[in-house]
Amino acid sequence: MMRRAIPGLFWGLFAAAVYGQGYDVVIANGHVIDPASGLDAIRYVGIRDAKIAAISEAPLAGRTVVDASGLVVAPGFIDLHSHGQTPENYRFKARDGVTTALEMEVGVSPVPEWYGAREGKALINFGATSGHIPARMAVMHDSGKLLPHDAAKGAATPEQRREVFDLVRRGLDEGALGIGMGIAYVPLATRAEILELFGLAAERKTTVYVHIRNGGPVEPGVIDALQEVIADAAATGASLHVVHITSMGLRETPLCLQMIRGARHSGLDATTEMYPYTAGMTDIGSAVFDEGWQAKEGGIGFGDLQWALTGERLTAESFARYRRQGGMVAIHAIPEDVVRIAIADPLTMIASDGILENGKGHPRAAGTYARVLGRYVREQHVLTLMDALRKMTLMPADRLGIRTKGRIGVGADADITVFDPARVIDRATFENPAQYSEGIEYVLVNGTLVVKGGALVEGVAPGLGVRRSR
């Protein structure tokens, strides 16, 4: 009790005098919750050379001491699905407790240039898959930016398929974290083309992160689309990760989770993720909005679409106009009870699918993790704090096969998030998504503070590229 009354700075000086100055950073007197070990207790965490070097019941001394009294000390959150890979997005990620943000669904191509553009400049850790979509767009000379708008939506010739395959394979050679695939955005990609890439993933013993071919209840819909990728995984032996299961499954989400659970029980390495919102978002110019989209999205209409740049709800006229120009639109189609069912399911990881550009986009880019902790853990008791943190840390790290992240353990990377469980909450909205989360008090990336006292630290760039070892 005595040390609680000593402010952090003075406690650091006192401990240094008594115990010696042994660590670069010490997180003092915090409630450490580590899903990997089950630790759930008050501890002192010592950091040296960007690694966790000690976890102690007794005080530790360091050059910098973070007083975490009354706060939760957790592994840094790992976002497996973050399209926003810019300084703007990294700032919002850090304020939401994310220490590693990865572009896994769409992926990138070419891989070395993408990593090179961020090395030495990133606030948080970054990484990507070798992307089928960007490879296809390059080979077929598509005019789209993130997603295909024209040529890559079409059927590929045998020669184009070979070139795409070679680009994806080259990206794996260059350290990409798996294969990214968005089948819904390239609707004329044949089942043979997709199966071939699953075969490549199996050969390289890596994972396919996939946006499946169809969603919703109207066949061909989410069930047959999920069956396609489960069958491909079974036929090849590839590991499978299905992205944003709630926005694909809608009311069929419980059945989708049952299918994935059954695949796992049958020996397949299959996982999935979700975000804690009742609306998705994608490019209105993409194939997702081809004719029949209303039924595939569960029977919604134009008024259920919200234009990201203005916040306006669409009409038939504005839909046609914006579709010609392209841009991000929110799709209000996911029932709240489906979100609650999925977030409580032990299968699901948390991933944002977020992107902001000049402050516009989906609130999930800024508030996903604080929203889970505030709304679904503290306010609604849909899941426990330990289970929520497991979905944000250990499960994504295990999916990646990275044993130095997602853990508070000696030898682990010093990626750590410290938050106030009584205050943490998202503030981002669909009308104003560029609002920082609250209650995330300290964030360390590779042992360097990037959030301190609830504010961003300026002039630091400790983020490192996360690559697959070859």
C-alpha positions in Angstrom: 0.0 0.0 0.0 2.9 2.4 0.7 4.2 2.4 -2.8 0.8 3.2 -4.3 1.0 6.6 -2.6 4.4 7.4 -4.2 3.9 9.0 -7.7 5.5 7.1 -10.6 8.5 9.4 -11.0 9.4 9.4 -7.3 8.8 5.7 -7.0 11.3 5.1 -9.8 13.9 7.2 -8.0 13.2 5.4 -4.8 13.4 2.0 -6.3 16.6 2.9 -8.3 18.3 3.9 -5.1 17.2 0.8 -3.2 17.3 -2.0 -5.8 19.7 -0.7 -8.5 18.8 0.5 -12.0 18.4 -2.6 -14.0 15.9 -2.0 -16.8 15.2 0.4 -19.6 11.5 0.6 -18.7 9.6 -0.8 -15.7 5.8 -1.0 -15.7 5.1 -0.8 -12.0 2.3 -2.3 -9.9 -0.1 -3.0 -12.8 -2.7 -5.7 -13.0 -1.0 -8.1 -15.5 -3.3 -10.2 -17.6 -1.6 -12.7 -19.9 -3.9 -15.2 -21.7 -0.9 -17.4 -22.7 0.1 -18.2 -19.1 -3.2 -17.4 -17.3 -1.4 -14.8 -15.2 -3.9 -12.5 -13.6 -2.2 -10.6 -10.8 -0.4 -7.4 -9.7 3.2 -7.5 -11.1 6.2 -5.4 -12.1 7.3 -5.9 -15.7 10.9 -5.1 -16.6 11.9 -4.3 -20.1 15.5 -4.4 -21.5 16.6 -4.2 -25.2 13.1 -4.2 -26.6 12.2 -7.5 -24.8 10.4 -8.4 -21.6 13.2 -9.3 -19.2 11.5 -9.8 -15.9 8.0 -10.2 -14.4 8.2 -9.8 -10.6 6.0 -9.6 -7.5 8.7 -7.4 -6.0 9.5 -3.9 -7.2 11.9 -3.4 -10.1 14.0 -0.4 -11.0 14.5 1.2 -14.4 15.5 4.4 -16.2 11.8 5.0 -17.0 9.0 3.9 -14.7 5.4 3.7 -15.7 3.1 3.7 -12.7 0.3 1.3 -13.8 -1.5 1.3 -10.4 -5.2 0.5 -11.1 -4.5 -0.3 -14.8 -4.5 -3.5 -16.7 -1.2 -4.5 -18.4 -1.8 -6.7 -21.4 0.1 -7.9 -24.4 -0.1 -5.4 -27.3 -3.1 -6.0 -29.5 -2.5 -7.6 -32.9 -4.8 -6.6 -35.7 -4.7 -9.2 -38.4 -6.9 -7.2 -40.8 -5.8 -3.6 -41.1 -6.0 -2.0 -44.6 -4.9 1.4 -43.1 -1.1 1.2 -43.4 -0.2 4.9 -43.2 1.0 7.2 -40.5 -2.5 8.5 -40.0 -3.9 5.0 -39.4 -1.0 3.9 -37.2 -1.7 6.8 -34.8 -5.3 5.7 -34.4 -4.2 2.1 -34.0 -1.7 3.0 -31.2 -4.4 5.0 -29.4 -6.6 1.9 -29.6 -4.0 -0.3 -28.0 -2.7 -1.9 -31.3 1.0 -2.6 -31.4 1.0 -4.7 -34.6 -1.3 -4.0 -37.6 -1.2 -6.4 -40.6 -2.6 -6.2 -44.1 -3.6 -9.9 -44.5 -6.8 -10.0 -46.5 -6.0 -8.0 -49.6 -2.2 -8.3 -49.1 0.4 -6.5 -51.1 2.5 -6.9 -54.3 5.4 -6.3 -54.7 6.3 -7.2 -51.2 9.8 -5.8 -50.7 8.8 -2.3 -51.8 5.8 -2.3 -49.4 8.0 -3.2 -46.4 10.8 -0.9 -47.5 8.5 2.1 -47.6 7.7 1.7 -43.9 10.9 0.6 -42.3 12.3 3.1 -39.9 9.2 5.2 -40.2 6.4 3.3 -38.5 4.8 4.0 -35.1 3.8 0.4 -34.7 4.7 -3.0 -36.2 3.5 -3.8 -39.7 3.3 -6.7 -42.1 1.4 -8.2 -45.0 0.6 -11.2 -47.0 1.4 -11.8 -50.6 -1.8 -10.6 -52.2 -3.8 -12.4 -55.0 -5.8 -9.2 -55.6 -2.9 -6.8 -56.1 -1.1 -9.4 -58.2 -4.1 -9.9 -60.4 -4.6 -6.1 -60.7 -1.0 -5.7 -61.8 -1.1 -8.4 -64.4 -4.5 -7.4 -65.8 -3.8 -3.7 -65.6 -6.8 -2.8 -63.4 -7.5 0.9 -62.7 -8.5 0.4 -59.1 -6.5 1.4 -56.1 -7.0 -1.0 -53.2 -9.6 -3.1 -54.9 -10.4 -4.0 -58.5 -12.6 -1.7 -60.5 -12.6 -3.2 -64.0 -10.1 -5.6 -65.6 -9.2 -7.8 -62.6 -12.9 -8.6 -62.1 -12.9 -10.5 -65.3 -11.7 -14.0 -66.2 -7.9 -14.4 -66.5 -6.3 -16.2 -69.4 -4.0 -19.2 -68.7 -1.0 -17.0 -69.2 -2.3 -14.3 -66.8 -3.1 -16.9 -64.2 0.5 -18.2 -64.4 1.8 -14.6 -64.0 -0.4 -14.0 -61.0 0.6 -17.2 -59.4 4.3 -16.4 -60.0 3.9 -13.0 -58.3 2.1 -14.5 -55.3 4.8 -17.1 -55.0 7.6 -14.5 -55.3 6.0 -12.5 -52.4 6.2 -15.6 -50.2 9.9 -16.0 -51.2 10.3 -12.4 -50.0 9.0 -13.0 -46.5 5.2 -12.2 -46.8 3.1 -13.6 -44.0 0.9 -15.9 -46.1 -1.4 -15.5 -49.0 -4.1 -12.9 -49.1 -7.2 -13.5 -51.1 -10.5 -11.6 -51.7 -12.5 -13.9 -54.0 -15.6 -11.7 -53.8 -13.7 -8.9 -55.5 -12.6 -11.1 -58.4 -15.8 -13.0 -59.1 -14.7 -14.6 -62.3 -11.6 -16.1 -60.7 -12.3 -19.8 -61.3 -12.4 -22.4 -58.5 -9.4 -24.0 -60.1 -7.4 -20.7 -59.8 -8.3 -20.5 -56.1 -7.5 -24.1 -55.5 -4.1 -23.7 -57.1 -3.2 -20.9 -54.6 -4.3 -23.1 -51.7 -1.9 -25.7 -53.1 0.9 -23.1 -53.0 0.0 -22.2 -49.4 0.2 -25.9 -48.4 3.5 -26.3 -50.2 5.0 -23.4 -48.3 3.3 -24.4 -45.0 1.5 -21.1 -44.7 -2.0 -19.7 -44.3 -4.6 -18.4 -46.8 -6.4 -15.3 -45.4 -9.5 -15.2 -47.4 -12.6 -13.0 -48.1 -14.9 -15.8 -49.4 -16.7 -15.7 -52.7 -20.2 -14.9 -51.6 -22.1 -13.7 -48.5 -25.6 -13.7 -47.1 -28.5 -16.1 -47.2 -29.4 -16.2 -50.9 -27.6 -19.1 -52.7 -25.0 -19.0 -54.0 -24.3 -17.3 -50.7 -22.1 -17.7 -47.6 -22.7 -21.4 -47.0 -21.5 -22.6 -50.4 -18.7 -20.0 -50.4 -17.5 -21.2 -47.0 -17.7 -24.8 -48.3 -15.5 -23.9 -51.2 -12.6 -22.7 -49.0 -13.0 -25.5 -46.5 -12.9 -28.0 -49.3 -9.8 -26.4 -50.8 -8.1 -26.5 -47.4 -9.0 -30.2 -47.0 -7.9 -31.1 -50.5 -4.5 -29.4 -50.2 -3.7 -29.3 -46.5 -3.4 -25.5 -46.4 -4.2 -23.5 -43.3 -7.3 -21.4 -43.6 -8.3 -18.1 -42.0 -11.8 -16.7 -43.0 -12.0 -12.9 -42.5 -14.9 -11.0 -41.0 -17.3 -13.9 -40.5 -20.2 -11.7 -39.4 -20.4 -9.5 -42.4 -20.3 -12.5 -44.7 -22.6 -14.7 -42.6 -25.2 -12.2 -41.4 -28.0 -14.3 -39.9 -26.2 -17.4 -41.1 -23.2 -16.6 -38.9 -24.0 -19.3 -36.2 -24.1 -21.9 -39.0 -20.8 -20.6 -40.4 -19.1 -20.9 -37.0 -20.5 -24.4 -36.7 -19.0 -25.3 -40.1 -15.6 -23.9 -39.1 -15.7 -25.7 -35.7 -16.5 -28.9 -37.5 -13.6 -28.5 -39.9 -11.3 -28.0 -36.9 -12.7 -31.1 -35.2 -11.9 -33.0 -38.4 -8.3 -31.9 -38.3 -8.2 -28.8 -40.5 -6.3 -25.7 -39.4 -9.2 -23.3 -39.8 -9.8 -20.0 -37.9 -11.9 -16.9 -38.3 -12.3 -13.3 -37.1 -14.8 -10.5 -36.6 -15.2 -6.8 -35.8 -17.6 -5.4 -33.2 -19.8 -3.4 -35.4 -23.2 -3.8 -37.2 -21.9 -2.4 -40.5 -19.2 -3.3 -42.9 -17.5 -1.1 -45.4 -16.0 -1.5 -48.9 -15.6 0.2 -52.2 -18.9 1.0 -53.9 -17.2 0.4 -57.2 -16.2 -3.2 -56.4 -17.9 -6.4 -57.5 -19.6 -6.6 -54.1 -22.2 -4.2 -55.5 -22.9 -6.0 -58.7 -26.6 -6.6 -59.5 -28.3 -8.5 -56.8 -26.3 -7.0 -53.9 -29.4 -6.2 -51.9 -30.5 -9.8 -51.5 -26.9 -11.0 -50.9 -26.6 -8.5 -48.0 -29.6 -9.9 -46.3 -32.4 -7.8 -48.0 -31.1 -4.3 -47.3 -31.7 -1.3 -49.5 -30.1 1.9 -50.7 -30.9 3.6 -47.4 -28.7 1.1 -45.5 -25.7 2.4 -47.3 -23.8 5.3 -45.9 -21.3 7.3 -47.9 -18.0 7.6 -45.9 -17.0 11.1 -47.2 -20.2 12.8 -46.1 -22.1 10.4 -43.8 -25.2 10.6 -46.0 -27.5 7.7 -46.5 -27.8 6.7 -50.1 -30.7 6.7 -52.6 -31.0 5.0 -55.9 -29.7 8.1 -57.6 -26.8 8.8 -55.3 -25.8 5.1 -55.4 -25.6 5.1 -59.2 -23.5 8.3 -59.1 -21.1 7.2 -56.5 -20.7 3.8 -58.0 -19.4 5.4 -61.2 -16.7 7.3 -59.3 -15.9 4.7 -56.6 -15.2 5.2 -52.9 -15.9 3.8 -49.5 -19.5 3.1 -48.3 -20.7 1.6 -45.0 -23.1 -1.3 -45.3 -25.5 -1.5 -42.3 -26.5 -5.1 -42.5 -25.2 -7.0 -39.5 -27.8 -7.7 -36.7 -26.6 -6.7 -33.3 -27.5 -10.1 -31.8 -25.2 -11.7 -34.4 -22.4 -9.5 -33.2 -23.0 -10.6 -29.7 -23.2 -14.3 -30.5 -20.0 -14.2 -32.6 -17.9 -12.1 -30.1 -18.7 -14.6 -27.4 -17.8 -17.6 -29.5 -14.4 -19.1 -28.5 -13.5 -19.4 -32.2 -13.5 -15.8 -33.2 -10.5 -13.4 -33.1 -10.9 -9.6 -33.1 -9.7 -7.8 -36.2 -10.7 -4.4 -37.4 -10.8 -4.5 -41.3 -10.1 -0.8 -40.8 -8.9 2.1 -43.0 -9.0 5.8 -42.6 -8.0 8.4 -45.3 -7.9 12.0 -44.3 -10.1 11.3 -41.3 -12.8 9.5 -43.4 -13.7 5.8 -43.2 -15.2 3.3 -40.8 -15.0 3.8 -37.0 -13.5 0.3 -36.7 -10.2 1.8 -37.9 -10.0 3.8 -34.7 -12.1 2.1 -32.1 -12.4 -1.7 -32.6 -10.4 -2.8 -29.5 -11.6 -0.2 -27.0 -15.1 -1.0 -28.2 -14.8 -4.6 -27.3 -13.3 -3.8 -23.9 -15.7 -1.1 -23.1 -19.0 -2.1 -24.7 -18.9 -5.8 -24.8 -16.8 -6.6 -21.7 -17.5 -3.9 -19.1 -21.0 -2.7 -20.1 -22.7 -5.8 -21.5 -20.7 -8.7 -20.0 -20.8 -10.6 -23.2 -17.4 -12.1 -22.5 -14.7 -11.9 -19.8 -11.8 -9.6 -19.9 -9.4 -12.6 -20.1 -11.3 -14.0 -23.1 -11.4 -10.7 -24.9 -7.7 -10.2 -24.5 -7.1 -13.7 -25.7 -9.0 -12.9 -29.0 -6.8 -9.7 -29.4 -3.4 -11.1 -28.5 -2.7 -14.8 -28.1 -5.0 -16.1 -30.8 -3.7 -13.8 -33.6 -0.1 -14.5 -32.5 -0.7 -18.2 -32.7 -2.4 -17.9 -36.1 0.7 -16.2 -37.3 3.0 -18.8 -35.6 4.8 -16.0 -33.8 5.7 -17.0 -30.2 7.4 -13.7 -29.2 4.2 -11.6 -29.6 0.8 -11.7 -27.9 2.3 -12.6 -24.6 3.5 -11.1 -21.3 6.4 -13.4 -20.7 10.2 -13.3 -20.3 11.8 -13.2 -23.7 8.7 -11.9 -25.5 8.8 -8.7 -27.5 8.0 -5.7 -25.4 4.8 -4.8 -27.2 2.5 -3.9 -24.3 -0.8 -2.1 -23.8 -1.8 -0.6 -20.5 -5.4 0.5 -20.1 -8.0 1.6 -17.6 -10.7 -1.1 -17.5 -13.2 1.3 -15.9 -12.8 4.0 -18.6 -11.7 2.3 -21.8 -14.2 3.0 -24.7 -14.4 3.8 -28.3 -15.4 7.3 -29.5 -15.3 6.9 -33.3 -18.6 7.0 -35.1 -19.8 6.6 -38.6 -20.3 10.3 -38.9 -17.0 11.2 -37.3 -14.7 8.2 -37.4 -11.4 10.0 -36.7 -11.8 10.1 -32.9 -9.3 8.5 -30.6 -10.3 5.8 -28.1 -10.2 6.7 -24.5 -8.7 4.8 -21.5 -5.7 3.4 -23.4 -3.1 5.0 -21.1 0.3 3.6 -22.2 1.4 1.6 -25.3 4.9 0.3 -25.8 6.2 -1.0 -29.2 9.4 -2.9 -29.0 10.0 -1.4 -25.6 9.5 2.2 -26.7 6.5 4.3 -25.4 4.3 5.4 -28.3 1.3 6.4 -26.1 2.1 8.0 -22.7 -0.6 9.2 -20.3 -3.2 8.7 -22.9 -1.5 10.8 -25.5 0.7 10.0 -28.5 4.5 10.4 -28.1 5.9 12.5 -30.9 9.1 11.8 -32.8 9.3 8.0 -32.3 9.1 5.2 -34.9 9.9 1.9 -33.2 7.6 -0.2 -35.4 9.3 -3.1 -37.2 8.3 -5.2 -40.2 6.9 -8.6 -39.3 8.0 -11.2 -41.8 7.7 -14.9 -42.2 10.9 -16.7 -41.7 11.8 -18.8 -44.8 
